[in-house]
Amino acid sequence: MRPPSRESQTDSSSEDLNDLTSKGLKRLHELNGSHPHVIHSYTLSQPLQHYQPQRSHSPHQGYQPHKRRHQMAKFGSPPHARRNKHSTIGPINYQQVPDRYLARSKLVEVRETPEQLITGSKWDQLSSGIWTKFINNQQTTNDYINKMTLFKHLYSHIKICLRYSVFVVGSTFNGFGTSSSDLDLCLVIRNQQLLDLRADAIHHLINTLQLFTRINYTGTEFQKLELIEAKVPLLKFHHSLGVDVDVNCNNSVGIRNTHLLHCYSMADWRVKPLVLVVKLWAQYHEINDAKNMTISSYSLALMVIHFLQCGTQPAVLPCLQLEFPQKFRHDQEIHDINMLETLELRPSSNTQTLGELLLQFFQYYNNFNYGEDAISVRLGSTLPIERCRRFPSPKNEPRAWTYLCIEEPFDHTNTARAVYDQEKFEHP
């Protein structure tokens, strides 16, 4: 029998997930009632099996939820948010954001070979190899659809039950995703007292973990659910669609730099293949893992972008934060950010090939003055490390600027602070 195509598998999984979502929302509604004064209460010490929604004091103390059971429409708004016959405001569309991202799925995968790839030069063979490696390892349309289908599923539950905003961040959106990339999500919670950012993040991630546990009624949808209470708390799990998911909380910098990197990835056709091939090279040499005191994928992308700003003549990339200061403000309202926009830029006059640029990348960093200079994509230049250490930013730690120094474009921390071991830094 002929096996089903990847497209049909994706369609089937999407339909199954939509059905799961509809059933899950209905089940949550039956459990929690439809009264507008239901408050979902979670505490750090509360056992998962003892969770119960608590009701605030209300003038309607005699309310009986089983007498007024509303049927929740598929992906619909909560019952109390429905439009009545006198309302002039339409019902909330909880799928507007995920559907917009799904609609652009055909734009994710690069399929056409650029005319400038082969120039008749001595670099053609290397350039062709770089391009082939990129095409074979990039995030495919099916990979993206799978992730966005899952995002739509999670977005519905989180938005309706917890009222958190949810953003896709990282390589899924920044243009540098691979076929094995995780789905990274960021929860944004407003109107909270930020007395202890870490404890607050853990609290909201526990709420999310408990929600996922409650809607995991098949027992297999959410696997390996784990809350990592590190310096930056993280909720990790593997979904039955075959996607690994990382969820963080109130990391607005991650939203901003995802937007910035996406704009850089669209600025020149050479950016994506160069970043992906450098990432694969680093993985092969086991220096692409911040947990093991080596370089994160984000830092590698910044290194390539900086090189394309400063290491070539003429520059391949402009400095977007200097050219569009209002669009990339560090205090810009994150809900106003168009995560997947393409900027109108003048084409670069640099005509170097992929092979030539890759070799030049390694030469640039082989001669880089790591003891004195830091990489700054924000300014499109290098910065004295001492100046970076003194930058007045709440998260900036002077002792974090050690062997490899890469300025985070928005909060001015060192994105390569994990590289603090000299032996790891001098890895041959």
Summary of the structure (lengths in Angstrom):
residues: 428
radius of gyration: 23.9
end to end distance: 50.2
largest distance: 82.9
contacts: 1228
relative contact order: 0.10
helix: 43%
strand: 11%
